[in-house]
Amino acid sequence: MQKIASNEPCVLYINGSEPNCGVHQFGRAIAKALANSRSYRFVYRAVASPQELHEAAAEARPAAIIYNYHPATMPWLERNTIAGLDGPQIGTIHEITQAVADVATSQTFHYHIAADPTLLLKNPIVFKTGRLLPEYQNKFPRPVTPVIGTWGFGYAGKGFERVVRTVQNEFDEATIRLHMPVSPFMDADGTQASAIAARCSDLVAKPGIKLIVSHEFLSTQDMLDFLAQNTLNAFFYAENLGRGISSVLDLALAAGPPVALTRSFMFRHLFEARPSIFVEDRNLREIIASDIKPLRRFRSEWTAENMVWDYERIVAKALAAHQAKTPTSAISSIKRKVRARQLRFFHRLNRRLSFEIEKLEGQGTTPWLTDGAENAYRPGGASIKQSAFTVAPHGPRRYNRILDNAARRMYGPTVALLFSLVPDVMERKIPTANVQQAFVFDAVKTLAPPDARILSVGSFEDTACMGLKAIGLEVEEIDPLINYDLDEFMRRPSTSKGSYDVVFATSVLEHVEDDATFMRDISDLLKPNGVGVLTCDYNDQYKNGDPIPRVCHRMYTQMDFRDRIIPSARNCSLIDMPSWDCPNPDFVLAGGFRYTFATIVFRKAGN
């Protein structure tokens, strides 16, 4: 691996010793990327036994050790194998699901890494990364006659036969290239691979359909070349609930041609591709016609540079926690921080949390809405079909305003629409607070230009974000429970400032300690003429030191908006005349907190 300054901390990266293995290739690719780290000196070793591991550790004297662990490739690795090694011991979980991540313990490894972009970060000892796509330039011309490629080890449930049937149903002339290397762990003699190849051959009935099967283990470069020469690469796995993310797509996405998939659980990290790349939604010809448009977002995110940044952050957090006196106290420290973070965000997402806290402490409760009109703001009489996507029908929209009872009546059809789009999450929300999500949904849908690049900040269970995605808008998401907070996102290598048409945050601002920097960051992310859409907790009578919900840093006033918040959004101005007067706030939270909600919508100056 690349040599860098010797004063950088050493991190030992341990891989299995069998090269003809997908897990090994995954680890080798990660290690190659980590060679470019400027924060740590990553040392790569492929080992086959506890003795080789300890020899590598004695030579490298690492501050931490990362294991590309899988029980099939490292059957010799147990807790007592690594118990005496210094520093945090971090293991990769390949067969990862949310359930596995949530119950992972420090019994063997102190911490875990999972390359699953869909994980929620609820377990304080589990970290996640994106995927790693190798850099590759496709120089092959597109075939004149369709060539459909697929590859993977020859196991049941891979759908090779379905690929043949689907191609034959849609095309009269096509070549199917099936590459099925022999697995040294699951099919060492190639019996399963040969049987699948025979079944696929028997399925070919049209004279214009040609099947080519190969079995040798290809290098990464040769595998990329194989995939690059196809018109389309297709992977039709079975549902495979409870399985980890499949690595076959890492090379397929890097190679260049479009990709067609089934909605297998192992492809969940691409479920949000737009237009859809799943054969349950579209046929092969339609997916080919979309070319690589649905994949661009993922290809730009899953880079070596971002992977190095992810690992550097993980190592830094693990080392910082491990410097506590005992592993237990280190983990407890992380848990306290995660609990505090989750408390802040869950309050934003469901203000009933404050009610539960007060009830547990034996304090009194207060009605959610002072005028007793709560049921008026739930869906019922309004027809979802009639409202369609026509929202805020009463007069021209006002974007910088108070979201009071009058606004709740105005946005009632939008609330009903959100209930139809994301019913389960909406059902968990406080009815009288849903006006915020309705306002944001309507504002973003109205203000976003065609094919807009949209970012949701604090997106976890934000029904405005979920609703926008449900009607077909592509929305990028950041949230500490999903991936990053805004500060981390701004430091991510691939984050491109000045590239978003719309950035929105629903009831996030009051939970941010440094709200001026938060506003500056949002403005920096916007394109010229881009729009920021925010809602926040508001009480114009609020003074510093007044009681507020414990998960908030402040309430906002017109003076805050005028003197701090709006000026912090660089080169931006409000899109209309604000109307933030509210002498009688009509939202009351348990514990006696009376306030309302205000909106801030601003536009960045054009070039």
Protein Blocks (a to p, Z undefined) as FASTA:
>chain_A
ZZddfkbccddddddfblbbfklmmmmmmmmmmmmpckbccdddddfbfklmmmmmmmno
pabdcddddfklmmmbcfklmmmpgcjdddddfbgcfklmmmpcfklbmbdcdddfkbcc
fbfkbccddddddddddfbdcdfbdcdddeddddehklmmmmmmmmmmmpmbdcdddddd
ddfklmmnommmmmmmmmmmmmpmbfkbccdddfbdcdfklmmmmmmmpmbdcddddfkg
oiacdfklmmmmmnopacdddfdfklmmmmmgccdfbfklpcfklmmmnmmmlmmmmmmm
mcfklmmmmmmmmmmmmmmmmmpmbfklmmmmmmmmmmmmmmmmmmmmomklmmmmmmmn
opacddfblnlpmmmmccfkbcfklnmmaghkeocadfbdcddfklmmmmmmmmmmmmmm
mmmlmmmpcfklmmmmmmmmmmmmmmpcghiacddehkgopaklmmmmmnopacddddfk
lmpcfklmmmpmklcghiafbdcdehklmmpmblmlmmmmmmmmpcghiacdddddddfk
bcehiacdfkbgbdcdfklmmmmmmmmmghiacfbdcdfbcfbccbdcehiiacdddddd
dddddZZ
